[in-house]
Amino acid sequence: MLKEFKEFISRGNVMDLAVGVIIGSAFTAIVTSLVKNLINPLIGIFLGKIDLSNLVFSVGDAHFRYGSFLNAVINFLIIAFVVFLLVKAINKVIPKPEKKPAETHPSAEESLEKIVKLLEEERK
């Protein structure tokens, strides 16, 4: 069992995934900082106060902080848009690998003709 686990962990795709998660976490911190410290204040200039976390409604003793939820949704949309723009920019900078032309295989008839010719040559 330990040997199988070692083989599983040492596979390339598992390591690639681990690196992706680590870089993704670091990238999330950068994008969150960008949104929180640069984009939200910029939006706040035009829309007024962007922090909706004080919006609450109460039913009995329960307090529903729907403003915090709206803040999270707005932050998600901004982060998703920034990531979209970054990916779009990266795709323009990094060239796509050229596709190799698909290998053409002989048709079944061509293959059969070759086989027949080889058999005829063998008989001679």
N, C-alpha and C positions, 0 to 999 in steps of 0.2 A: 504494500500500500504506500509506503514511504517512497519507494522507487518510482511508482506511478505518479505520485504527487510531484516529485522532483522533475520528471519528464514533462509534466503538464506545465509547471512553472517556468521551465527553461525554454518553452516554445517561444518562437519569435512574436507571434500575435499577442500572447499574454503580456510580454514585455512592452510591446508597442502600445497596448491598451493602458498599461500602468503609466508609461510616459505621457500618454495623451491625457489621462486623468490629472496627473500632477501639473502639466502645462495648462490644462483647462482651469484648474483651481487658481493658478497664478494669474491667468488671463482674466478670470472672473473678477479677481480683486482689482485689477487695473481698470476694467470696464466699469465696475461699480464705482470706483473712485472718480472716473471720468464723468459718469452720470450724476453722481451726488455733488461733486465739487465744481463742475463746469456747465453741464447741460441743464440741470434743474435750476440753478440760479439764472441762467440765460432765459429759460422759459418763464421763470418767476418775474423777470423784468416786464414781459409782455402780458402775462396772464394774472399777475398779482401773486398772492401767496400760493405756492404749489403744495405745501404740506397740508394734507387733508386728515392727518391722524387724529385731530381733535373732534372729528365728526362721530357722534355716538348716539344711538337711541337705546332706550331702556324699556324693558318689559319686566315689571316687578323688580326683583333684585338682580336680574341678568342685564348686563351691559354689552351691547353689540357694537363693536368698534369697526363699523363698515368703512370709516375713513382710512384706517390702516390698510385694510384690504384694497381700497382704491389706490392708495399710494403704491402698494406692491404691484398692482396691475400696471399702473403708469410706468413705474420703474422697469418692469419686465418689458413692456413695449418699447421703451427707449433703449434698453440694453439690446433687445433683439434687433432693432433698427440699426444701432451702431455696429453690432456684429455683422449684420447683412452688408453694411457699407464696407467694413474692413475686408470681409471675404471677397466682395466684388472687386475691391482695389487689388487685393492679392492675386486674384485670378487674372487681372489685366497685366500685372507685373511678371508673374511666373508663366512662361510659355507652356502650353499644353504639349505633352509628348506626341510626336507624330505617330499616326497609326500606320502600321505596316500593312501593305496590301494583303488581303486574305489569300492564303495559299489555295491555288486551284488544284483540285484533285481530278484525275481523269474520270470520265464517266464510266459507268458499268460496261457499256458497249466497248469503249476504248480499252479497258482493262481486259475484257474477254478476247478482243482481237489480238492483243499482245500475247495472251496465254496461248491462243490457237497458233500464232506464228512460232512461238517458242516450242510448242509440241511438234509442229511440223518440221522445224529445224532439227529437233532431237531424233525424229524418225529417219532422217536422211543419213 
